[in-house]
Amino acid sequence: MPKKKSEGFQSAAGLIRYFESEDEKAIKINPWFVIGMAIALVVLVELLRSLFPT
């Protein structure tokens, strides 16, 4: 006997509802801060590679 097709949609809807809810205690980081830190890390690594070649 084949499984019901509706089970997948209902469980996916529950996951979407779970992940859409925001936690009031969660740390909120500005996306531009993350991009800036990534660029700074790349610059730092490249600077260290040029100062200390292997």
PDBQT receptor file of N, H, CA, C and O in Angstrom, charges set to zero:
ATOM      1  N   MET A   1       0.837  -1.169   0.000  1.00  0.00    +0.000 N 
ATOM      2  CA  MET A   1       0.000   0.000   0.000  1.00  0.00    +0.000 C 
ATOM      3  C   MET A   1       0.895   1.250   0.000  1.00  0.00    +0.000 C 
ATOM      4  O   MET A   1       1.773   1.361   0.855  1.00  0.00    +0.000 OA
ATOM      5  N   PRO A   2       0.700   2.179  -0.918  1.00  0.00    +0.000 N 
ATOM      6  CA  PRO A   2       1.568   3.353  -0.996  1.00  0.00    +0.000 C 
ATOM      7  C   PRO A   2       1.355   4.320   0.176  1.00  0.00    +0.000 C 
ATOM      8  O   PRO A   2       0.270   4.405   0.751  1.00  0.00    +0.000 OA
ATOM      9  N   LYS A   3       2.429   5.044   0.506  1.00  0.00    +0.000 N 
ATOM     10  H   LYS A   3       3.310   4.975   0.039  1.00  0.00    +0.000 HD
ATOM     11  CA  LYS A   3       2.333   6.026   1.580  1.00  0.00    +0.000 C 
ATOM     12  C   LYS A   3       1.535   7.238   1.123  1.00  0.00    +0.000 C 
ATOM     13  O   LYS A   3       1.400   7.496  -0.074  1.00  0.00    +0.000 OA
ATOM     14  N   LYS A   4       1.019   7.962   2.075  1.00  0.00    +0.000 N 
ATOM     15  H   LYS A   4       1.128   7.752   3.047  1.00  0.00    +0.000 HD
ATOM     16  CA  LYS A   4       0.279   9.179   1.745  1.00  0.00    +0.000 C 
ATOM     17  C   LYS A   4       1.259  10.269   1.342  1.00  0.00    +0.000 C 
ATOM     18  O   LYS A   4       2.341  10.384   1.917  1.00  0.00    +0.000 OA
ATOM     19  N   LYS A   5       0.883  11.052   0.371  1.00  0.00    +0.000 N 
ATOM     20  H   LYS A   5       0.003  10.958  -0.096  1.00  0.00    +0.000 HD
ATOM     21  CA  LYS A   5       1.743  12.134  -0.122  1.00  0.00    +0.000 C 
ATOM     22  C   LYS A   5       1.685  13.361   0.792  1.00  0.00    +0.000 C 
ATOM     23  O   LYS A   5       2.611  14.172   0.757  1.00  0.00    +0.000 OA
ATOM     24  N   SER A   6       0.659  13.529   1.594  1.00  0.00    +0.000 N 
ATOM     25  H   SER A   6      -0.092  12.870   1.623  1.00  0.00    +0.000 HD
ATOM     26  CA  SER A   6       0.475  14.756   2.365  1.00  0.00    +0.000 C 
ATOM     27  C   SER A   6       1.403  14.850   3.576  1.00  0.00    +0.000 C 
ATOM     28  O   SER A   6       1.538  15.934   4.145  1.00  0.00    +0.000 OA
ATOM     29  N   GLU A   7       2.039  13.772   3.987  1.00  0.00    +0.000 N 
ATOM     30  H   GLU A   7       1.930  12.892   3.526  1.00  0.00    +0.000 HD
ATOM     31  CA  GLU A   7       2.876  13.810   5.180  1.00  0.00    +0.000 C 
ATOM     32  C   GLU A   7       4.100  14.708   4.993  1.00  0.00    +0.000 C 
ATOM     33  O   GLU A   7       4.469  15.419   5.928  1.00  0.00    +0.000 OA
ATOM     34  N   GLY A   8       4.728  14.703   3.848  1.00  0.00    +0.000 N 
ATOM     35  H   GLY A   8       4.429  14.126   3.089  1.00  0.00    +0.000 HD
ATOM     36  CA  GLY A   8       5.916  15.502   3.618  1.00  0.00    +0.000 C 
ATOM     37  C   GLY A   8       5.638  16.992   3.696  1.00  0.00    +0.000 C 
ATOM     38  O   GLY A   8       6.434  17.745   4.257  1.00  0.00    +0.000 OA
ATOM     39  N   PHE A   9       4.518  17.423   3.140  1.00  0.00    +0.000 N 
ATOM     40  H   PHE A   9       3.871  16.812   2.684  1.00  0.00    +0.000 HD
ATOM     41  CA  PHE A   9       4.187  18.842   3.156  1.00  0.00    +0.000 C 
ATOM     42  C   PHE A   9       3.902  19.326   4.571  1.00  0.00    +0.000 C 
ATOM     43  O   PHE A   9       4.309  20.427   4.942  1.00  0.00    +0.000 OA
ATOM     44  N   GLN A  10       3.223  18.532   5.347  1.00  0.00    +0.000 N 
ATOM     45  H   GLN A  10       2.893  17.637   5.045  1.00  0.00    +0.000 HD
ATOM     46  CA  GLN A  10       2.893  18.955   6.708  1.00  0.00    +0.000 C 
ATOM     47  C   GLN A  10       4.148  19.047   7.565  1.00  0.00    +0.000 C 
ATOM     48  O   GLN A  10       4.281  19.981   8.355  1.00  0.00    +0.000 OA
ATOM     49  N   SER A  11       5.057  18.113   7.431  1.00  0.00    +0.000 N 
ATOM     50  H   SER A  11       4.949  17.353   6.789  1.00  0.00    +0.000 HD
ATOM     51  CA  SER A  11       6.275  18.178   8.234  1.00  0.00    +0.000 C 
ATOM     52  C   SER A  11       7.170  19.327   7.771  1.00  0.00    +0.000 C 
ATOM     53  O   SER A  11       7.833  19.960   8.594  1.00  0.00    +0.000 OA
ATOM     54  N   ALA A  12       7.197  19.601   6.484  1.00  0.00    +0.000 N 
ATOM     55  H   ALA A  12       6.658  19.088   5.816  1.00  0.00    +0.000 HD
ATOM     56  CA  ALA A  12       7.983  20.732   5.981  1.00  0.00    +0.000 C 
ATOM     57  C   ALA A  12       7.389  22.044   6.474  1.00  0.00    +0.000 C 
ATOM     58  O   ALA A  12       8.134  22.970   6.798  1.00  0.00    +0.000 OA
ATOM     59  N   ALA A  13       6.085  22.143   6.537  1.00  0.00    +0.000 N 
ATOM     60  H   ALA A  13       5.480  21.391   6.274  1.00  0.00    +0.000 HD
ATOM     61  CA  ALA A  13       5.453  23.365   7.024  1.00  0.00    +0.000 C 
ATOM     62  C   ALA A  13       5.796  23.584   8.494  1.00  0.00    +0.000 C 
ATOM     63  O   ALA A  13       5.971  24.726   8.917  1.00  0.00    +0.000 OA
ATOM     64  N   GLY A  14       5.892  22.535   9.263  1.00  0.00    +0.000 N 
ATOM     65  H   GLY A  14       5.750  21.607   8.918  1.00  0.00    +0.000 HD
ATOM     66  CA  GLY A  14       6.271  22.658  10.665  1.00  0.00    +0.000 C 
ATOM     67  C   GLY A  14       7.698  23.144  10.808  1.00  0.00    +0.000 C 
ATOM     68  O   GLY A  14       7.989  23.954  11.688  1.00  0.00    +0.000 OA
ATOM     69  N   LEU A  15       8.594  22.665   9.961  1.00  0.00    +0.000 N 
ATOM     70  H   LEU A  15       8.358  22.006   9.247  1.00  0.00    +0.000 HD
ATOM     71  CA  LEU A  15       9.986  23.115  10.011  1.00  0.00    +0.000 C 
ATOM     72  C   LEU A  15      10.111  24.577   9.611  1.00  0.00    +0.000 C 
ATOM     73  O   LEU A  15      10.876  25.334  10.210  1.00  0.00    +0.000 OA
ATOM     74  N   ILE A  16       9.357  24.965   8.597  1.00  0.00    +0.000 N 
ATOM     75  H   ILE A  16       8.736  24.350   8.110  1.00  0.00    +0.000 HD
ATOM     76  CA  ILE A  16       9.397  26.372   8.172  1.00  0.00    +0.000 C 
ATOM     77  C   ILE A  16       8.895  27.263   9.298  1.00  0.00    +0.000 C 
ATOM     78  O   ILE A  16       9.482  28.311   9.570  1.00  0.00    +0.000 OA
ATOM     79  N   ARG A  17       7.837  26.865   9.939  1.00  0.00    +0.000 N 
ATOM     80  H   ARG A  17       7.360  26.014   9.719  1.00  0.00    +0.000 HD
ATOM     81  CA  ARG A  17       7.287  27.660  11.032  1.00  0.00    +0.000 C 
ATOM     82  C   ARG A  17       8.277  27.707  12.191  1.00  0.00    +0.000 C 
ATOM     83  O   ARG A  17       8.385  28.738  12.854  1.00  0.00    +0.000 OA
ATOM     84  N   TYR A  18       9.000  26.624  12.453  1.00  0.00    +0.000 N 
ATOM     85  H   TYR A  18       8.913  25.786  11.914  1.00  0.00    +0.000 HD
ATOM     86  CA  TYR A  18       9.980  26.569  13.534  1.00  0.00    +0.000 C 
ATOM     87  C   TYR A  18      11.149  27.507  13.251  1.00  0.00    +0.000 C 
ATOM     88  O   TYR A  18      11.573  28.246  14.139  1.00  0.00    +0.000 OA
ATOM     89  N   PHE A  19      11.674  27.487  12.029  1.00  0.00    +0.000 N 
ATOM     90  H   PHE A  19      11.330  26.886  11.308  1.00  0.00    +0.000 HD
ATOM     91  CA  PHE A  19      12.837  28.304  11.707  1.00  0.00    +0.000 C 
ATOM     92  C   PHE A  19      12.486  29.768  11.479  1.00  0.00    +0.000 C 
ATOM     93  O   PHE A  19      13.367  30.621  11.582  1.00  0.00    +0.000 OA
ATOM     94  N   GLU A  20      11.234  30.090  11.173  1.00  0.00    +0.000 N 
ATOM     95  H   GLU A  20      10.518  29.396  11.089  1.00  0.00    +0.000 HD
ATOM     96  CA  GLU A  20      10.848  31.482  10.984  1.00  0.00    +0.000 C 
ATOM     97  C   GLU A  20      10.695  32.219  12.299  1.00  0.00    +0.000 C 
ATOM     98  O   GLU A  20      10.822  33.443  12.335  1.00  0.00    +0.000 OA
ATOM     99  N   SER A  21      10.428  31.509  13.375  1.00  0.00    +0.000 N 
ATOM    100  H   SER A  21      10.325  30.515  13.347  1.00  0.00    +0.000 HD
ATOM    101  CA  SER A  21      10.266  32.185  14.660  1.00  0.00    +0.000 C 
ATOM    102  C   SER A  21      11.630  32.626  15.165  1.00  0.00    +0.000 C 
ATOM    103  O   SER A  21      12.590  31.856  15.151  1.00  0.00    +0.000 OA
ATOM    104  N   GLU A  22      11.703  33.879  15.612  1.00  0.00    +0.000 N 
ATOM    105  H   GLU A  22      10.923  34.504  15.623  1.00  0.00    +0.000 HD
ATOM    106  CA  GLU A  22      12.968  34.420  16.094  1.00  0.00    +0.000 C 
ATOM    107  C   GLU A  22      13.002  34.345  17.608  1.00  0.00    +0.000 C 
ATOM    108  O   GLU A  22      11.997  34.571  18.282  1.00  0.00    +0.000 OA
ATOM    109  N   ASP A  23      14.166  34.027  18.125  1.00  0.00    +0.000 N 
ATOM    110  H   ASP A  23      14.982  33.844  17.578  1.00  0.00    +0.000 HD
ATOM    111  CA  ASP A  23      14.356  33.957  19.561  1.00  0.00    +0.000 C 
ATOM    112  C   ASP A  23      14.713  35.344  20.076  1.00  0.00    +0.000 C 
ATOM    113  O   ASP A  23      15.571  36.014  19.501  1.00  0.00    +0.000 OA
ATOM    114  N   GLU A  24      14.076  35.777  21.136  1.00  0.00    +0.000 N 
ATOM    115  H   GLU A  24      13.379  35.233  21.604  1.00  0.00    +0.000 HD
ATOM    116  CA  GLU A  24      14.338  37.105  21.693  1.00  0.00    +0.000 C 
ATOM    117  C   GLU A  24      15.729  37.186  22.313  1.00  0.00    +0.000 C 
ATOM    118  O   GLU A  24      16.293  38.277  22.396  1.00  0.00    +0.000 OA
ATOM    119  N   LYS A  25      16.294  36.074  22.746  1.00  0.00    +0.000 N 
ATOM    120  H   LYS A  25      15.836  35.187  22.679  1.00  0.00    +0.000 HD
ATOM    121  CA  LYS A  25      17.596  36.046  23.405  1.00  0.00    +0.000 C 
ATOM    122  C   LYS A  25      18.754  35.866  22.422  1.00  0.00    +0.000 C 
ATOM    123  O   LYS A  25      19.918  35.912  22.821  1.00  0.00    +0.000 OA
ATOM    124  N   ALA A  26      18.445  35.665  21.156  1.00  0.00    +0.000 N 
ATOM    125  H   ALA A  26      17.499  35.628  20.832  1.00  0.00    +0.000 HD
ATOM    126  CA  ALA A  26      19.484  35.377  20.163  1.00  0.00    +0.000 C 
ATOM    127  C   ALA A  26      20.341  36.607  19.911  1.00  0.00    +0.000 C 
ATOM    128  O   ALA A  26      19.868  37.741  19.989  1.00  0.00    +0.000 OA
ATOM    129  N   ILE A  27      21.610  36.363  19.609  1.00  0.00    +0.000 N 
ATOM    130  H   ILE A  27      21.994  35.442  19.546  1.00  0.00    +0.000 HD
ATOM    131  CA  ILE A  27      22.535  37.433  19.263  1.00  0.00    +0.000 C 
ATOM    132  C   ILE A  27      22.231  37.867  17.835  1.00  0.00    +0.000 C 
ATOM    133  O   ILE A  27      22.137  37.034  16.933  1.00  0.00    +0.000 OA
ATOM    134  N   LYS A  28      22.078  39.167  17.634  1.00  0.00    +0.000 N 
ATOM    135  H   LYS A  28      22.154  39.843  18.366  1.00  0.00    +0.000 HD
ATOM    136  CA  LYS A  28      21.792  39.685  16.300  1.00  0.00    +0.000 C 
ATOM    137  C   LYS A  28      23.022  40.432  15.808  1.00  0.00    +0.000 C 
ATOM    138  O   LYS A  28      23.482  41.383  16.439  1.00  0.00    +0.000 OA
ATOM    139  N   ILE A  29      23.548  39.984  14.668  1.00  0.00    +0.000 N 
ATOM    140  H   ILE A  29      23.175  39.211  14.155  1.00  0.00    +0.000 HD
ATOM    141  CA  ILE A  29      24.752  40.563  14.087  1.00  0.00    +0.000 C 
ATOM    142  C   ILE A  29      24.377  41.199  12.756  1.00  0.00    +0.000 C 
ATOM    143  O   ILE A  29      23.671  40.608  11.939  1.00  0.00    +0.000 OA
ATOM    144  N   ASN A  30      24.863  42.406  12.562  1.00  0.00    +0.000 N 
ATOM    145  H   ASN A  30      25.436  42.886  13.226  1.00  0.00    +0.000 HD
ATOM    146  CA  ASN A  30      24.629  43.115  11.314  1.00  0.00    +0.000 C 
ATOM    147  C   ASN A  30      25.357  42.378  10.184  1.00  0.00    +0.000 C 
ATOM    148  O   ASN A  30      26.529  42.037  10.339  1.00  0.00    +0.000 OA
ATOM    149  N   PRO A  31      24.693  42.125   9.058  1.00  0.00    +0.000 N 
ATOM    150  CA  PRO A  31      25.356  41.426   7.944  1.00  0.00    +0.000 C 
ATOM    151  C   PRO A  31      26.588  42.160   7.418  1.00  0.00    +0.000 C 
ATOM    152  O   PRO A  31      27.538  41.512   6.979  1.00  0.00    +0.000 OA
ATOM    153  N   TRP A  32      26.598  43.484   7.451  1.00  0.00    +0.000 N 
ATOM    154  H   TRP A  32      25.827  44.010   7.808  1.00  0.00    +0.000 HD
ATOM    155  CA  TRP A  32      27.756  44.245   6.995  1.00  0.00    +0.000 C 
ATOM    156  C   TRP A  32      28.954  44.028   7.906  1.00  0.00    +0.000 C 
ATOM    157  O   TRP A  32      30.094  44.089   7.447  1.00  0.00    +0.000 OA
ATOM    158  N   PHE A  33      28.718  43.777   9.184  1.00  0.00    +0.000 N 
ATOM    159  H   PHE A  33      27.792  43.727   9.558  1.00  0.00    +0.000 HD
ATOM    160  CA  PHE A  33      29.812  43.468  10.105  1.00  0.00    +0.000 C 
ATOM    161  C   PHE A  33      30.473  42.144   9.728  1.00  0.00    +0.000 C 
ATOM    162  O   PHE A  33      31.698  42.028   9.754  1.00  0.00    +0.000 OA
ATOM    163  N   VAL A  34      29.673  41.162   9.383  1.00  0.00    +0.000 N 
ATOM    164  H   VAL A  34      28.678  41.257   9.361  1.00  0.00    +0.000 HD
ATOM    165  CA  VAL A  34      30.200  39.852   8.986  1.00  0.00    +0.000 C 
ATOM    166  C   VAL A  34      31.021  39.979   7.699  1.00  0.00    +0.000 C 
ATOM    167  O   VAL A  34      32.096  39.389   7.589  1.00  0.00    +0.000 OA
ATOM    168  N   ILE A  35      30.521  40.742   6.733  1.00  0.00    +0.000 N 
ATOM    169  H   ILE A  35      29.648  41.221   6.822  1.00  0.00    +0.000 HD
ATOM    170  CA  ILE A  35      31.251  40.942   5.476  1.00  0.00    +0.000 C 
ATOM    171  C   ILE A  35      32.561  41.675   5.741  1.00  0.00    +0.000 C 
ATOM    172  O   ILE A  35      33.599  41.317   5.184  1.00  0.00    +0.000 OA
ATOM    173  N   GLY A  36      32.514  42.699   6.590  1.00  0.00    +0.000 N 
ATOM    174  H   GLY A  36      31.671  42.990   7.042  1.00  0.00    +0.000 HD
ATOM    175  CA  GLY A  36      33.720  43.450   6.927  1.00  0.00    +0.000 C 
ATOM    176  C   GLY A  36      34.752  42.589   7.622  1.00  0.00    +0.000 C 
ATOM    177  O   GLY A  36      35.943  42.697   7.333  1.00  0.00    +0.000 OA
ATOM    178  N   MET A  37      34.317  41.737   8.531  1.00  0.00    +0.000 N 
ATOM    179  H   MET A  37      33.349  41.649   8.766  1.00  0.00    +0.000 HD
ATOM    180  CA  MET A  37      35.248  40.848   9.232  1.00  0.00    +0.000 C 
ATOM    181  C   MET A  37      35.861  39.833   8.272  1.00  0.00    +0.000 C 
ATOM    182  O   MET A  37      37.037  39.494   8.407  1.00  0.00    +0.000 OA
ATOM    183  N   ALA A  38      35.092  39.347   7.314  1.00  0.00    +0.000 N 
ATOM    184  H   ALA A  38      34.137  39.622   7.204  1.00  0.00    +0.000 HD
ATOM    185  CA  ALA A  38      35.635  38.403   6.331  1.00  0.00    +0.000 C 
ATOM    186  C   ALA A  38      36.692  39.070   5.468  1.00  0.00    +0.000 C 
ATOM    187  O   ALA A  38      37.738  38.482   5.194  1.00  0.00    +0.000 OA
ATOM    188  N   ILE A  39      36.422  40.298   5.039  1.00  0.00    +0.000 N 
ATOM    189  H   ILE A  39      35.572  40.777   5.261  1.00  0.00    +0.000 HD
ATOM    190  CA  ILE A  39      37.400  41.024   4.223  1.00  0.00    +0.000 C 
ATOM    191  C   ILE A  39      38.658  41.306   5.046  1.00  0.00    +0.000 C 
ATOM    192  O   ILE A  39      39.771  41.159   4.542  1.00  0.00    +0.000 OA
ATOM    193  N   ALA A  40      38.492  41.707   6.298  1.00  0.00    +0.000 N 
ATOM    194  H   ALA A  40      37.588  41.827   6.708  1.00  0.00    +0.000 HD
ATOM    195  CA  ALA A  40      39.640  41.974   7.164  1.00  0.00    +0.000 C 
ATOM    196  C   ALA A  40      40.475  40.706   7.369  1.00  0.00    +0.000 C 
ATOM    197  O   ALA A  40      41.704  40.775   7.402  1.00  0.00    +0.000 OA
ATOM    198  N   LEU A  41      39.830  39.575   7.504  1.00  0.00    +0.000 N 
ATOM    199  H   LEU A  41      38.832  39.520   7.477  1.00  0.00    +0.000 HD
ATOM    200  CA  LEU A  41      40.555  38.316   7.678  1.00  0.00    +0.000 C 
ATOM    201  C   LEU A  41      41.347  37.960   6.424  1.00  0.00    +0.000 C 
ATOM    202  O   LEU A  41      42.482  37.493   6.520  1.00  0.00    +0.000 OA
ATOM    203  N   VAL A  42      40.761  38.176   5.259  1.00  0.00    +0.000 N 
ATOM    204  H   VAL A  42      39.839  38.555   5.181  1.00  0.00    +0.000 HD
ATOM    205  CA  VAL A  42      41.471  37.904   4.006  1.00  0.00    +0.000 C 
ATOM    206  C   VAL A  42      42.699  38.808   3.891  1.00  0.00    +0.000 C 
ATOM    207  O   VAL A  42      43.779  38.350   3.520  1.00  0.00    +0.000 OA
ATOM    208  N   VAL A  43      42.530  40.084   4.207  1.00  0.00    +0.000 N 
ATOM    209  H   VAL A  43      41.652  40.456   4.509  1.00  0.00    +0.000 HD
ATOM    210  CA  VAL A  43      43.657  41.025   4.146  1.00  0.00    +0.000 C 
ATOM    211  C   VAL A  43      44.744  40.605   5.124  1.00  0.00    +0.000 C 
ATOM    212  O   VAL A  43      45.926  40.626   4.780  1.00  0.00    +0.000 OA
ATOM    213  N   LEU A  44      44.361  40.226   6.332  1.00  0.00    +0.000 N 
ATOM    214  H   LEU A  44      43.401  40.209   6.611  1.00  0.00    +0.000 HD
ATOM    215  CA  LEU A  44      45.339  39.796   7.332  1.00  0.00    +0.000 C 
ATOM    216  C   LEU A  44      46.106  38.558   6.875  1.00  0.00    +0.000 C 
ATOM    217  O   LEU A  44      47.327  38.498   7.019  1.00  0.00    +0.000 OA
ATOM    218  N   VAL A  45      45.410  37.585   6.334  1.00  0.00    +0.000 N 
ATOM    219  H   VAL A  45      44.418  37.633   6.217  1.00  0.00    +0.000 HD
ATOM    220  CA  VAL A  45      46.073  36.357   5.877  1.00  0.00    +0.000 C 
ATOM    221  C   VAL A  45      47.029  36.663   4.735  1.00  0.00    +0.000 C 
ATOM    222  O   VAL A  45      48.150  36.154   4.714  1.00  0.00    +0.000 OA
ATOM    223  N   GLU A  46      46.605  37.484   3.790  1.00  0.00    +0.000 N 
ATOM    224  H   GLU A  46      45.695  37.898   3.806  1.00  0.00    +0.000 HD
ATOM    225  CA  GLU A  46      47.478  37.827   2.655  1.00  0.00    +0.000 C 
ATOM    226  C   GLU A  46      48.686  38.632   3.128  1.00  0.00    +0.000 C 
ATOM    227  O   GLU A  46      49.787  38.445   2.612  1.00  0.00    +0.000 OA
ATOM    228  N   LEU A  47      48.500  39.510   4.086  1.00  0.00    +0.000 N 
ATOM    229  H   LEU A  47      47.605  39.662   4.506  1.00  0.00    +0.000 HD
ATOM    230  CA  LEU A  47      49.614  40.288   4.633  1.00  0.00    +0.000 C 
ATOM    231  C   LEU A  47      50.620  39.376   5.329  1.00  0.00    +0.000 C 
ATOM    232  O   LEU A  47      51.830  39.533   5.166  1.00  0.00    +0.000 OA
ATOM    233  N   LEU A  48      50.115  38.431   6.100  1.00  0.00    +0.000 N 
ATOM    234  H   LEU A  48      49.132  38.303   6.233  1.00  0.00    +0.000 HD
ATOM    235  CA  LEU A  48      51.009  37.492   6.785  1.00  0.00    +0.000 C 
ATOM    236  C   LEU A  48      51.725  36.584   5.784  1.00  0.00    +0.000 C 
ATOM    237  O   LEU A  48      52.884  36.225   5.995  1.00  0.00    +0.000 OA
ATOM    238  N   ARG A  49      51.041  36.209   4.693  1.00  0.00    +0.000 N 
ATOM    239  H   ARG A  49      50.100  36.501   4.522  1.00  0.00    +0.000 HD
ATOM    240  CA  ARG A  49      51.692  35.368   3.680  1.00  0.00    +0.000 C 
ATOM    241  C   ARG A  49      52.815  36.126   2.998  1.00  0.00    +0.000 C 
ATOM    242  O   ARG A  49      53.847  35.544   2.662  1.00  0.00    +0.000 OA
ATOM    243  N   SER A  50      52.618  37.443   2.789  1.00  0.00    +0.000 N 
ATOM    244  H   SER A  50      51.781  37.916   3.063  1.00  0.00    +0.000 HD
ATOM    245  CA  SER A  50      53.681  38.217   2.134  1.00  0.00    +0.000 C 
ATOM    246  C   SER A  50      54.844  38.492   3.074  1.00  0.00    +0.000 C 
ATOM    247  O   SER A  50      55.987  38.578   2.627  1.00  0.00    +0.000 OA
ATOM    248  N   LEU A  51      54.576  38.631   4.367  1.00  0.00    +0.000 N 
ATOM    249  H   LEU A  51      53.647  38.560   4.730  1.00  0.00    +0.000 HD
ATOM    250  CA  LEU A  51      55.648  38.900   5.333  1.00  0.00    +0.000 C 
ATOM    251  C   LEU A  51      56.440  37.645   5.684  1.00  0.00    +0.000 C 
ATOM    252  O   LEU A  51      57.646  37.715   5.921  1.00  0.00    +0.000 OA
ATOM    253  N   PHE A  52      55.774  36.516   5.716  1.00  0.00    +0.000 N 
ATOM    254  H   PHE A  52      54.795  36.459   5.523  1.00  0.00    +0.000 HD
ATOM    255  CA  PHE A  52      56.414  35.241   6.091  1.00  0.00    +0.000 C 
ATOM    256  C   PHE A  52      56.207  34.193   5.005  1.00  0.00    +0.000 C 
ATOM    257  O   PHE A  52      55.404  33.277   5.180  1.00  0.00    +0.000 OA
ATOM    258  N   PRO A  53      56.915  34.312   3.888  1.00  0.00    +0.000 N 
ATOM    259  CA  PRO A  53      56.742  33.316   2.802  1.00  0.00    +0.000 C 
ATOM    260  C   PRO A  53      57.315  31.957   3.238  1.00  0.00    +0.000 C 
ATOM    261  O   PRO A  53      58.254  31.884   4.031  1.00  0.00    +0.000 OA
ATOM    262  N   THR A  54      56.741  30.925   2.714  1.00  0.00    +0.000 N 
ATOM    263  H   THR A  54      55.978  30.984   2.070  1.00  0.00    +0.000 HD
ATOM    264  CA  THR A  54      57.211  29.574   3.062  1.00  0.00    +0.000 C 
ATOM    265  C   THR A  54      58.091  29.006   1.985  1.00  0.00    +0.000 C 
ATOM    266  O   THR A  54      58.574  27.881   2.111  1.00  0.00    +0.000 OA
TER     267      THR A  54
